[in-house]
């Protein structure tokens, strides 16, 4: 057993802060890529708008929204 706190098993359990305040851009990119529902995506967009307002991150979130919409249309 380790003394480290248990990490969330499902990526949807990550908060917007955990997704978008990662220590490097690769982790942020991966975090955005694992968003699989619009509710989580909207929460991340709201968080980014309220806190950092980084245009590249907002563009990535917009791109992911478009991907999710396309997937939904293809179902």
N, CA, C and O atoms as a Maestro MAE file, in Angstrom:
{
 s_m_m2io_version
 :::
 2.0.0
}

f_m_ct {
 s_m_title
 :::
 protein
 m_atom[300] {
  # First column is atom index #
  i_m_mmod_type
  r_m_x_coord
  r_m_y_coord
  r_m_z_coord
  i_m_residue_number
  s_m_chain_name
  s_m_pdb_residue_name
  s_m_pdb_atom_name
  i_m_atomic_number
  :::
  1 25 0.834 -1.195 0.000 1 A "UNK " " N  " 7
  2 3 0.000 0.000 0.000 1 A "UNK " " CA " 6
  3 2 0.867 1.242 0.000 1 A "UNK " " C  " 6
  4 15 1.942 1.269 0.598 1 A "UNK " " O  " 8
  5 25 0.386 2.260 -0.675 2 A "UNK " " N  " 7
  6 3 1.134 3.513 -0.691 2 A "UNK " " CA " 6
  7 2 0.394 4.551 0.132 2 A "UNK " " C  " 6
  8 15 -0.789 4.406 0.440 2 A "UNK " " O  " 8
  9 25 1.116 5.591 0.474 3 A "UNK " " N  " 7
  10 3 0.530 6.673 1.262 3 A "UNK " " CA " 6
  11 2 -0.042 7.777 0.399 3 A "UNK " " C  " 6
  12 15 -0.524 8.781 0.922 3 A "UNK " " O  " 8
  13 25 0.000 7.611 -0.919 4 A "UNK " " N  " 7
  14 3 -0.518 8.648 -1.806 4 A "UNK " " CA " 6
  15 2 -2.034 8.553 -1.885 4 A "UNK " " C  " 6
  16 15 -2.597 7.461 -1.801 4 A "UNK " " O  " 8
  17 25 -2.694 9.690 -2.047 5 A "UNK " " N  " 7
  18 3 -4.155 9.650 -2.152 5 A "UNK " " CA " 6
  19 2 -4.573 8.920 -3.426 5 A "UNK " " C  " 6
  20 15 -3.863 8.941 -4.431 5 A "UNK " " O  " 8
  21 25 -5.721 8.285 -3.366 6 A "UNK " " N  " 7
  22 3 -6.227 7.560 -4.523 6 A "UNK " " CA " 6
  23 2 -6.584 8.541 -5.632 6 A "UNK " " C  " 6
  24 15 -7.243 9.551 -5.384 6 A "UNK " " O  " 8
  25 25 -6.152 8.245 -6.853 7 A "UNK " " N  " 7
  26 3 -6.457 9.073 -8.005 7 A "UNK " " CA " 6
  27 2 -7.781 8.624 -8.601 7 A "UNK " " C  " 6
  28 15 -8.133 7.448 -8.505 7 A "UNK " " O  " 8
  29 25 -8.520 9.541 -9.216 8 A "UNK " " N  " 7
  30 3 -9.765 9.144 -9.868 8 A "UNK " " CA " 6
  31 2 -9.496 8.103 -10.950 8 A "UNK " " C  " 6
  32 15 -8.528 8.225 -11.702 8 A "UNK " " O  " 8
  33 25 -10.343 7.084 -11.033 9 A "UNK " " N  " 7
  34 3 -10.166 6.020 -12.017 9 A "UNK " " CA " 6
  35 2 -10.734 6.404 -13.368 9 A "UNK " " C  " 6
  36 15 -10.243 5.947 -14.401 9 A "UNK " " O  " 8
  37 25 -11.742 7.222 -13.374 10 A "UNK " " N  " 7
  38 3 -12.414 7.612 -14.600 10 A "UNK " " CA " 6
  39 2 -12.051 9.059 -14.900 10 A "UNK " " C  " 6
  40 15 -12.125 9.915 -14.019 10 A "UNK " " O  " 8
  41 25 -11.659 9.337 -16.141 11 A "UNK " " N  " 7
  42 3 -11.238 10.699 -16.469 11 A "UNK " " CA " 6
  43 2 -12.360 11.719 -16.295 11 A "UNK " " C  " 6
  44 15 -12.087 12.905 -16.110 11 A "UNK " " O  " 8
  45 25 -13.620 11.277 -16.352 12 A "UNK " " N  " 7
  46 3 -14.722 12.213 -16.170 12 A "UNK " " CA " 6
  47 2 -14.834 12.687 -14.723 12 A "UNK " " C  " 6
  48 15 -15.572 13.628 -14.432 12 A "UNK " " O  " 8
  49 25 -14.108 12.040 -13.823 13 A "UNK " " N  " 7
  50 3 -14.121 12.450 -12.427 13 A "UNK " " CA " 6
  51 2 -13.155 13.597 -12.155 13 A "UNK " " C  " 6
  52 15 -13.131 14.138 -11.049 13 A "UNK " " O  " 8
  53 25 -12.365 13.968 -13.149 14 A "UNK " " N  " 7
  54 3 -11.430 15.071 -12.976 14 A "UNK " " CA " 6
  55 2 -12.184 16.394 -13.025 14 A "UNK " " C  " 6
  56 15 -13.094 16.576 -13.834 14 A "UNK " " O  " 8
  57 25 -11.798 17.301 -12.161 15 A "UNK " " N  " 7
  58 3 -12.408 18.627 -12.172 15 A "UNK " " CA " 6
  59 2 -11.790 19.449 -13.306 15 A "UNK " " C  " 6
  60 15 -10.718 19.111 -13.805 15 A "UNK " " O  " 8
  61 25 -12.461 20.519 -13.708 16 A "UNK " " N  " 7
  62 3 -11.856 21.389 -14.722 16 A "UNK " " CA " 6
  63 2 -10.474 21.901 -14.290 16 A "UNK " " C  " 6
  64 15 -9.572 22.020 -15.119 16 A "UNK " " O  " 8
  65 25 -10.310 22.200 -13.018 17 A "UNK " " N  " 7
  66 3 -9.005 22.664 -12.542 17 A "UNK " " CA " 6
  67 2 -7.946 21.582 -12.717 17 A "UNK " " C  " 6
  68 15 -6.826 21.876 -13.137 17 A "UNK " " O  " 8
  69 25 -8.285 20.341 -12.402 18 A "UNK " " N  " 7
  70 3 -7.329 19.246 -12.572 18 A "UNK " " CA " 6
  71 2 -6.981 19.050 -14.043 18 A "UNK " " C  " 6
  72 15 -5.834 18.746 -14.370 18 A "UNK " " O  " 8
  73 25 -7.940 19.218 -14.918 19 A "UNK " " N  " 7
  74 3 -7.698 19.050 -16.359 19 A "UNK " " CA " 6
  75 2 -6.849 20.180 -16.931 19 A "UNK " " C  " 6
  76 15 -5.948 19.931 -17.732 19 A "UNK " " O  " 8
  77 25 -7.124 21.412 -16.529 20 A "UNK " " N  " 7
  78 3 -6.552 22.572 -17.209 20 A "UNK " " CA " 6
  79 2 -5.389 23.226 -16.481 20 A "UNK " " C  " 6
  80 15 -4.755 24.127 -17.030 20 A "UNK " " O  " 8
  81 25 -5.095 22.805 -15.276 21 A "UNK " " N  " 7
  82 3 -3.977 23.386 -14.528 21 A "UNK " " CA " 6
  83 2 -2.835 22.381 -14.392 21 A "UNK " " C  " 6
  84 15 -2.093 22.410 -13.410 21 A "UNK " " O  " 8
  85 25 -2.697 21.510 -15.362 22 A "UNK " " N  " 7
  86 3 -1.620 20.519 -15.356 22 A "UNK " " CA " 6
  87 2 -0.275 21.238 -15.511 22 A "UNK " " C  " 6
  88 15 -0.221 22.349 -16.038 22 A "UNK " " O  " 8
  89 25 0.802 20.606 -15.053 23 A "UNK " " N  " 7
  90 3 2.111 21.267 -15.077 23 A "UNK " " CA " 6
  91 2 2.729 21.451 -16.463 23 A "UNK " " C  " 6
  92 15 3.672 22.227 -16.615 23 A "UNK " " O  " 8
  93 25 2.216 20.754 -17.471 24 A "UNK " " N  " 7
  94 3 2.760 20.977 -18.818 24 A "UNK " " CA " 6
  95 2 1.660 20.819 -19.864 24 A "UNK " " C  " 6
  96 15 0.605 20.244 -19.597 24 A "UNK " " O  " 8
  97 25 1.929 21.338 -21.053 25 A "UNK " " N  " 7
  98 3 0.900 21.369 -22.093 25 A "UNK " " CA " 6
  99 2 0.526 19.987 -22.603 25 A "UNK " " C  " 6
  100 15 -0.607 19.785 -23.040 25 A "UNK " " O  " 8
  101 25 1.435 19.042 -22.561 26 A "UNK " " N  " 7
  102 3 1.096 17.685 -23.011 26 A "UNK " " CA " 6
  103 2 0.008 17.072 -22.140 26 A "UNK " " C  " 6
  104 15 -0.884 16.387 -22.642 26 A "UNK " " O  " 8
  105 25 0.082 17.315 -20.851 27 A "UNK " " N  " 7
  106 3 -0.949 16.795 -19.952 27 A "UNK " " CA " 6
  107 2 -2.285 17.494 -20.187 27 A "UNK " " C  " 6
  108 15 -3.340 16.864 -20.115 27 A "UNK " " O  " 8
  109 25 -2.240 18.785 -20.465 28 A "UNK " " N  " 7
  110 3 -3.475 19.517 -20.769 28 A "UNK " " CA " 6
  111 2 -4.074 18.974 -22.063 28 A "UNK " " C  " 6
  112 15 -5.279 18.735 -22.142 28 A "UNK " " O  " 8
  113 25 -3.228 18.779 -23.081 29 A "UNK " " N  " 7
  114 3 -3.704 18.230 -24.357 29 A "UNK " " CA " 6
  115 2 -4.378 16.876 -24.153 29 A "UNK " " C  " 6
  116 15 -5.460 16.629 -24.685 29 A "UNK " " O  " 8
  117 25 -3.740 16.010 -23.389 30 A "UNK " " N  " 7
  118 3 -4.297 14.683 -23.124 30 A "UNK " " CA " 6
  119 2 -5.587 14.778 -22.337 30 A "UNK " " C  " 6
  120 15 -6.528 14.021 -22.573 30 A "UNK " " O  " 8
  121 25 -5.626 15.694 -21.417 31 A "UNK " " N  " 7
  122 3 -6.820 15.887 -20.598 31 A "UNK " " CA " 6
  123 2 -8.007 16.323 -21.440 31 A "UNK " " C  " 6
  124 15 -9.125 15.847 -21.244 31 A "UNK " " O  " 8
  125 25 -7.762 17.219 -22.369 32 A "UNK " " N  " 7
  126 3 -8.834 17.694 -23.251 32 A "UNK " " CA " 6
  127 2 -9.276 16.562 -24.178 32 A "UNK " " C  " 6
  128 15 -10.468 16.399 -24.437 32 A "UNK " " O  " 8
  129 25 -8.328 15.788 -24.672 33 A "UNK " " N  " 7
  130 3 -8.644 14.697 -25.595 33 A "UNK " " CA " 6
  131 2 -9.508 13.616 -24.945 33 A "UNK " " C  " 6
  132 15 -10.215 12.888 -25.641 33 A "UNK " " O  " 8
  133 25 -9.455 13.508 -23.629 34 A "UNK " " N  " 7
  134 3 -10.237 12.476 -22.938 34 A "UNK " " CA " 6
  135 2 -11.611 12.955 -22.501 34 A "UNK " " C  " 6
  136 15 -12.341 12.202 -21.856 34 A "UNK " " O  " 8
  137 25 -11.983 14.180 -22.832 35 A "UNK " " N  " 7
  138 3 -13.329 14.669 -22.520 35 A "UNK " " CA " 6
  139 2 -14.293 13.993 -23.486 35 A "UNK " " C  " 6
  140 15 -14.145 14.102 -24.703 35 A "UNK " " O  " 8
  141 25 -15.279 13.296 -22.935 36 A "UNK " " N  " 7
  142 3 -16.200 12.528 -23.764 36 A "UNK " " CA " 6
  143 2 -17.651 12.969 -23.668 36 A "UNK " " C  " 6
  144 15 -18.535 12.307 -24.213 36 A "UNK " " O  " 8
  145 25 -17.910 14.075 -22.984 37 A "UNK " " N  " 7
  146 3 -19.288 14.546 -22.884 37 A "UNK " " CA " 6
  147 2 -19.315 16.071 -22.851 37 A "UNK " " C  " 6
  148 15 -18.376 16.721 -22.390 37 A "UNK " " O  " 8
  149 25 -20.407 16.614 -23.346 38 A "UNK " " N  " 7
  150 3 -20.538 18.071 -23.448 38 A "UNK " " CA " 6
  151 2 -20.608 18.751 -22.084 38 A "UNK " " C  " 6
  152 15 -20.156 19.887 -21.940 38 A "UNK " " O  " 8
  153 25 -21.158 18.084 -21.095 39 A "UNK " " N  " 7
  154 3 -21.251 18.685 -19.760 39 A "UNK " " CA " 6
  155 2 -19.852 18.979 -19.205 39 A "UNK " " C  " 6
  156 15 -19.599 20.070 -18.693 39 A "UNK " " O  " 8
  157 25 -18.959 18.012 -19.310 40 A "UNK " " N  " 7
  158 3 -17.585 18.201 -18.845 40 A "UNK " " CA " 6
  159 2 -16.895 19.277 -19.669 40 A "UNK " " C  " 6
  160 15 -16.171 20.111 -19.127 40 A "UNK " " O  " 8
  161 25 -17.117 19.258 -20.962 41 A "UNK " " N  " 7
  162 3 -16.508 20.242 -21.846 41 A "UNK " " CA " 6
  163 2 -16.970 21.650 -21.494 41 A "UNK " " C  " 6
  164 15 -16.159 22.574 -21.427 41 A "UNK " " O  " 8
  165 25 -18.252 21.815 -21.272 42 A "UNK " " N  " 7
  166 3 -18.785 23.139 -20.894 42 A "UNK " " CA " 6
  167 2 -18.188 23.618 -19.573 42 A "UNK " " C  " 6
  168 15 -17.875 24.799 -19.421 42 A "UNK " " O  " 8
  169 25 -18.033 22.708 -18.628 43 A "UNK " " N  " 7
  170 3 -17.443 23.074 -17.338 43 A "UNK " " CA " 6
  171 2 -15.996 23.530 -17.514 43 A "UNK " " C  " 6
  172 15 -15.555 24.476 -16.861 43 A "UNK " " O  " 8
  173 25 -15.263 22.858 -18.395 44 A "UNK " " N  " 7
  174 3 -13.872 23.244 -18.652 44 A "UNK " " CA " 6
  175 2 -13.796 24.594 -19.346 44 A "UNK " " C  " 6
  176 15 -12.932 25.408 -19.022 44 A "UNK " " O  " 8
  177 25 -14.682 24.839 -20.290 45 A "UNK " " N  " 7
  178 3 -14.712 26.133 -20.973 45 A "UNK " " CA " 6
  179 2 -15.027 27.250 -19.983 45 A "UNK " " C  " 6
  180 15 -14.389 28.302 -19.995 45 A "UNK " " O  " 8
  181 25 -16.012 27.011 -19.132 46 A "UNK " " N  " 7
  182 3 -16.367 28.021 -18.128 46 A "UNK " " CA " 6
  183 2 -15.195 28.282 -17.180 46 A "UNK " " C  " 6
  184 15 -14.898 29.428 -16.844 46 A "UNK " " O  " 8
  185 25 -14.538 27.209 -16.758 47 A "UNK " " N  " 7
  186 3 -13.382 27.357 -15.861 47 A "UNK " " CA " 6
  187 2 -12.279 28.172 -16.530 47 A "UNK " " C  " 6
  188 15 -11.730 29.098 -15.934 47 A "UNK " " O  " 8
  189 25 -11.960 27.817 -17.776 48 A "UNK " " N  " 7
  190 3 -10.888 28.520 -18.489 48 A "UNK " " CA " 6
  191 2 -11.250 29.991 -18.696 48 A "UNK " " C  " 6
  192 15 -10.395 30.861 -18.531 48 A "UNK " " O  " 8
  193 25 -12.486 30.278 -19.050 49 A "UNK " " N  " 7
  194 3 -12.920 31.673 -19.225 49 A "UNK " " CA " 6
  195 2 -12.830 32.455 -17.927 49 A "UNK " " C  " 6
  196 15 -12.491 33.639 -17.936 49 A "UNK " " O  " 8
  197 25 -13.127 31.812 -16.825 50 A "UNK " " N  " 7
  198 3 -13.129 32.492 -15.533 50 A "UNK " " CA " 6
  199 2 -11.719 32.689 -14.973 50 A "UNK " " C  " 6
  200 15 -11.467 33.674 -14.280 50 A "UNK " " O  " 8
  201 25 -10.806 31.775 -15.261 51 A "UNK " " N  " 7
  202 3 -9.506 31.807 -14.607 51 A "UNK " " CA " 6
  203 2 -8.346 32.268 -15.493 51 A "UNK " " C  " 6
  204 15 -7.726 33.290 -15.199 51 A "UNK " " O  " 8
  205 25 -8.049 31.564 -16.533 52 A "UNK " " N  " 7
  206 3 -6.846 31.848 -17.312 52 A "UNK " " CA " 6
  207 2 -7.108 32.597 -18.612 52 A "UNK " " C  " 6
  208 15 -6.334 33.479 -18.985 52 A "UNK " " O  " 8
  209 25 -8.174 32.260 -19.294 53 A "UNK " " N  " 7
  210 3 -8.531 32.857 -20.589 53 A "UNK " " CA " 6
  211 2 -7.414 32.686 -21.628 53 A "UNK " " C  " 6
  212 15 -7.114 33.605 -22.389 53 A "UNK " " O  " 8
  213 25 -6.802 31.486 -21.643 54 A "UNK " " N  " 7
  214 3 -5.741 31.196 -22.610 54 A "UNK " " CA " 6
  215 2 -6.390 30.820 -23.940 54 A "UNK " " C  " 6
  216 15 -7.113 29.829 -24.033 54 A "UNK " " O  " 8
  217 25 -6.122 31.621 -24.959 55 A "UNK " " N  " 7
  218 3 -6.724 31.419 -26.272 55 A "UNK " " CA " 6
  219 2 -6.388 30.039 -26.846 55 A "UNK " " C  " 6
  220 15 -7.291 29.380 -27.362 55 A "UNK " " O  " 8
  221 25 -5.141 29.568 -26.783 56 A "UNK " " N  " 7
  222 3 -4.859 28.239 -27.339 56 A "UNK " " CA " 6
  223 2 -5.650 27.116 -26.660 56 A "UNK " " C  " 6
  224 15 -6.069 26.166 -27.321 56 A "UNK " " O  " 8
  225 25 -5.849 27.222 -25.374 57 A "UNK " " N  " 7
  226 3 -6.618 26.205 -24.641 57 A "UNK " " CA " 6
  227 2 -8.086 26.291 -25.052 57 A "UNK " " C  " 6
  228 15 -8.730 25.265 -25.271 57 A "UNK " " O  " 8
  229 25 -8.609 27.494 -25.156 58 A "UNK " " N  " 7
  230 3 -9.999 27.660 -25.582 58 A "UNK " " CA " 6
  231 2 -10.206 27.129 -26.997 58 A "UNK " " C  " 6
  232 15 -11.262 26.574 -27.302 58 A "UNK " " O  " 8
  233 25 -9.214 27.294 -27.857 59 A "UNK " " N  " 7
  234 3 -9.312 26.743 -29.217 59 A "UNK " " CA " 6
  235 2 -9.336 25.217 -29.188 59 A "UNK " " C  " 6
  236 15 -10.092 24.587 -29.928 59 A "UNK " " O  " 8
  237 25 -8.514 24.633 -28.340 60 A "UNK " " N  " 7
  238 3 -8.511 23.173 -28.206 60 A "UNK " " CA " 6
  239 2 -9.857 22.675 -27.701 60 A "UNK " " C  " 6
  240 15 -10.371 21.662 -28.174 60 A "UNK " " O  " 8
  241 25 -10.421 23.389 -26.745 61 A "UNK " " N  " 7
  242 3 -11.731 23.006 -26.214 61 A "UNK " " CA " 6
  243 2 -12.804 23.126 -27.298 61 A "UNK " " C  " 6
  244 15 -13.697 22.284 -27.391 61 A "UNK " " O  " 8
  245 25 -12.714 24.170 -28.110 62 A "UNK " " N  " 7
  246 3 -13.656 24.341 -29.215 62 A "UNK " " CA " 6
  247 2 -13.512 23.193 -30.230 62 A "UNK " " C  " 6
  248 15 -14.505 22.659 -30.724 62 A "UNK " " O  " 8
  249 25 -12.282 22.835 -30.521 63 A "UNK " " N  " 7
  250 3 -12.030 21.730 -31.454 63 A "UNK " " CA " 6
  251 2 -12.617 20.430 -30.910 63 A "UNK " " C  " 6
  252 15 -13.215 19.649 -31.650 63 A "UNK " " O  " 8
  253 25 -12.438 20.208 -29.607 64 A "UNK " " N  " 7
  254 3 -12.986 18.989 -28.995 64 A "UNK " " CA " 6
  255 2 -14.507 19.013 -29.040 64 A "UNK " " C  " 6
  256 15 -15.132 17.975 -29.254 64 A "UNK " " O  " 8
  257 25 -15.112 20.177 -28.842 65 A "UNK " " N  " 7
  258 3 -16.576 20.298 -28.936 65 A "UNK " " CA " 6
  259 2 -17.050 19.915 -30.332 65 A "UNK " " C  " 6
  260 15 -18.049 19.210 -30.479 65 A "UNK " " O  " 8
  261 25 -16.342 20.373 -31.348 66 A "UNK " " N  " 7
  262 3 -16.694 20.027 -32.723 66 A "UNK " " CA " 6
  263 2 -16.573 18.529 -32.963 66 A "UNK " " C  " 6
  264 15 -17.409 17.936 -33.645 66 A "UNK " " O  " 8
  265 25 -15.535 17.916 -32.404 67 A "UNK " " N  " 7
  266 3 -15.353 16.467 -32.536 67 A "UNK " " CA " 6
  267 2 -16.497 15.707 -31.869 67 A "UNK " " C  " 6
  268 15 -17.014 14.736 -32.420 67 A "UNK " " O  " 8
  269 25 -16.883 16.159 -30.680 68 A "UNK " " N  " 7
  270 3 -17.982 15.491 -29.972 68 A "UNK " " CA " 6
  271 2 -19.296 15.631 -30.738 68 A "UNK " " C  " 6
  272 15 -20.087 14.690 -30.804 68 A "UNK " " O  " 8
  273 25 -19.523 16.801 -31.312 69 A "UNK " " N  " 7
  274 3 -20.743 17.009 -32.108 69 A "UNK " " CA " 6
  275 2 -20.742 16.109 -33.339 69 A "UNK " " C  " 6
  276 15 -21.776 15.546 -33.697 69 A "UNK " " O  " 8
  277 25 -19.597 15.972 -33.982 70 A "UNK " " N  " 7
  278 3 -19.483 15.101 -35.153 70 A "UNK " " CA " 6
  279 2 -19.748 13.652 -34.784 70 A "UNK " " C  " 6
  280 15 -20.431 12.933 -35.514 70 A "UNK " " O  " 8
  281 25 -19.209 13.228 -33.657 71 A "UNK " " N  " 7
  282 3 -19.427 11.851 -33.204 71 A "UNK " " CA " 6
  283 2 -20.906 11.612 -32.938 71 A "UNK " " C  " 6
  284 15 -21.445 10.559 -33.277 71 A "UNK " " O  " 8
  285 25 -21.555 12.595 -32.331 72 A "UNK " " N  " 7
  286 3 -22.972 12.467 -32.019 72 A "UNK " " CA " 6
  287 2 -23.797 12.396 -33.293 72 A "UNK " " C  " 6
  288 15 -24.751 11.622 -33.376 72 A "UNK " " O  " 8
  289 25 -23.433 13.205 -34.291 73 A "UNK " " N  " 7
  290 3 -24.143 13.201 -35.567 73 A "UNK " " CA " 6
  291 2 -23.977 11.880 -36.307 73 A "UNK " " C  " 6
  292 15 -24.881 11.462 -37.031 73 A "UNK " " O  " 8
  293 25 -22.843 11.219 -36.137 74 A "UNK " " N  " 7
  294 3 -22.573 9.965 -36.826 74 A "UNK " " CA " 6
  295 2 -23.209 8.751 -36.158 74 A "UNK " " C  " 6
  296 15 -23.193 7.655 -36.719 74 A "UNK " " O  " 8
  297 25 -23.757 8.935 -34.990 75 A "UNK " " N  " 7
  298 3 -24.387 7.807 -34.262 75 A "UNK " " CA " 6
  299 2 -25.775 7.518 -34.757 75 A "UNK " " C  " 6
  300 15 -26.433 6.608 -34.252 75 A "UNK " " O  " 8
  :::
 }
 m_bond[299] {
  # First column is bond index #
  i_m_from
  i_m_to
  i_m_order
  :::
  1 1 2 1
  2 2 3 1
  3 3 4 2
  4 3 5 1
  5 5 6 1
  6 6 7 1
  7 7 8 2
  8 7 9 1
  9 9 10 1
  10 10 11 1
  11 11 12 2
  12 11 13 1
  13 13 14 1
  14 14 15 1
  15 15 16 2
  16 15 17 1
  17 17 18 1
  18 18 19 1
  19 19 20 2
  20 19 21 1
  21 21 22 1
  22 22 23 1
  23 23 24 2
  24 23 25 1
  25 25 26 1
  26 26 27 1
  27 27 28 2
  28 27 29 1
  29 29 30 1
  30 30 31 1
  31 31 32 2
  32 31 33 1
  33 33 34 1
  34 34 35 1
  35 35 36 2
  36 35 37 1
  37 37 38 1
  38 38 39 1
  39 39 40 2
  40 39 41 1
  41 41 42 1
  42 42 43 1
  43 43 44 2
  44 43 45 1
  45 45 46 1
  46 46 47 1
  47 47 48 2
  48 47 49 1
  49 49 50 1
  50 50 51 1
  51 51 52 2
  52 51 53 1
  53 53 54 1
  54 54 55 1
  55 55 56 2
  56 55 57 1
  57 57 58 1
  58 58 59 1
  59 59 60 2
  60 59 61 1
  61 61 62 1
  62 62 63 1
  63 63 64 2
  64 63 65 1
  65 65 66 1
  66 66 67 1
  67 67 68 2
  68 67 69 1
  69 69 70 1
  70 70 71 1
  71 71 72 2
  72 71 73 1
  73 73 74 1
  74 74 75 1
  75 75 76 2
  76 75 77 1
  77 77 78 1
  78 78 79 1
  79 79 80 2
  80 79 81 1
  81 81 82 1
  82 82 83 1
  83 83 84 2
  84 83 85 1
  85 85 86 1
  86 86 87 1
  87 87 88 2
  88 87 89 1
  89 89 90 1
  90 90 91 1
  91 91 92 2
  92 91 93 1
  93 93 94 1
  94 94 95 1
  95 95 96 2
  96 95 97 1
  97 97 98 1
  98 98 99 1
  99 99 100 2
  100 99 101 1
  101 101 102 1
  102 102 103 1
  103 103 104 2
  104 103 105 1
  105 105 106 1
  106 106 107 1
  107 107 108 2
  108 107 109 1
  109 109 110 1
  110 110 111 1
  111 111 112 2
  112 111 113 1
  113 113 114 1
  114 114 115 1
  115 115 116 2
  116 115 117 1
  117 117 118 1
  118 118 119 1
  119 119 120 2
  120 119 121 1
  121 121 122 1
  122 122 123 1
  123 123 124 2
  124 123 125 1
  125 125 126 1
  126 126 127 1
  127 127 128 2
  128 127 129 1
  129 129 130 1
  130 130 131 1
  131 131 132 2
  132 131 133 1
  133 133 134 1
  134 134 135 1
  135 135 136 2
  136 135 137 1
  137 137 138 1
  138 138 139 1
  139 139 140 2
  140 139 141 1
  141 141 142 1
  142 142 143 1
  143 143 144 2
  144 143 145 1
  145 145 146 1
  146 146 147 1
  147 147 148 2
  148 147 149 1
  149 149 150 1
  150 150 151 1
  151 151 152 2
  152 151 153 1
  153 153 154 1
  154 154 155 1
  155 155 156 2
  156 155 157 1
  157 157 158 1
  158 158 159 1
  159 159 160 2
  160 159 161 1
  161 161 162 1
  162 162 163 1
  163 163 164 2
  164 163 165 1
  165 165 166 1
  166 166 167 1
  167 167 168 2
  168 167 169 1
  169 169 170 1
  170 170 171 1
  171 171 172 2
  172 171 173 1
  173 173 174 1
  174 174 175 1
  175 175 176 2
  176 175 177 1
  177 177 178 1
  178 178 179 1
  179 179 180 2
  180 179 181 1
  181 181 182 1
  182 182 183 1
  183 183 184 2
  184 183 185 1
  185 185 186 1
  186 186 187 1
  187 187 188 2
  188 187 189 1
  189 189 190 1
  190 190 191 1
  191 191 192 2
  192 191 193 1
  193 193 194 1
  194 194 195 1
  195 195 196 2
  196 195 197 1
  197 197 198 1
  198 198 199 1
  199 199 200 2
  200 199 201 1
  201 201 202 1
  202 202 203 1
  203 203 204 2
  204 203 205 1
  205 205 206 1
  206 206 207 1
  207 207 208 2
  208 207 209 1
  209 209 210 1
  210 210 211 1
  211 211 212 2
  212 211 213 1
  213 213 214 1
  214 214 215 1
  215 215 216 2
  216 215 217 1
  217 217 218 1
  218 218 219 1
  219 219 220 2
  220 219 221 1
  221 221 222 1
  222 222 223 1
  223 223 224 2
  224 223 225 1
  225 225 226 1
  226 226 227 1
  227 227 228 2
  228 227 229 1
  229 229 230 1
  230 230 231 1
  231 231 232 2
  232 231 233 1
  233 233 234 1
  234 234 235 1
  235 235 236 2
  236 235 237 1
  237 237 238 1
  238 238 239 1
  239 239 240 2
  240 239 241 1
  241 241 242 1
  242 242 243 1
  243 243 244 2
  244 243 245 1
  245 245 246 1
  246 246 247 1
  247 247 248 2
  248 247 249 1
  249 249 250 1
  250 250 251 1
  251 251 252 2
  252 251 253 1
  253 253 254 1
  254 254 255 1
  255 255 256 2
  256 255 257 1
  257 257 258 1
  258 258 259 1
  259 259 260 2
  260 259 261 1
  261 261 262 1
  262 262 263 1
  263 263 264 2
  264 263 265 1
  265 265 266 1
  266 266 267 1
  267 267 268 2
  268 267 269 1
  269 269 270 1
  270 270 271 1
  271 271 272 2
  272 271 273 1
  273 273 274 1
  274 274 275 1
  275 275 276 2
  276 275 277 1
  277 277 278 1
  278 278 279 1
  279 279 280 2
  280 279 281 1
  281 281 282 1
  282 282 283 1
  283 283 284 2
  284 283 285 1
  285 285 286 1
  286 286 287 1
  287 287 288 2
  288 287 289 1
  289 289 290 1
  290 290 291 1
  291 291 292 2
  292 291 293 1
  293 293 294 1
  294 294 295 1
  295 295 296 2
  296 295 297 1
  297 297 298 1
  298 298 299 1
  299 299 300 2
  :::
 }
}
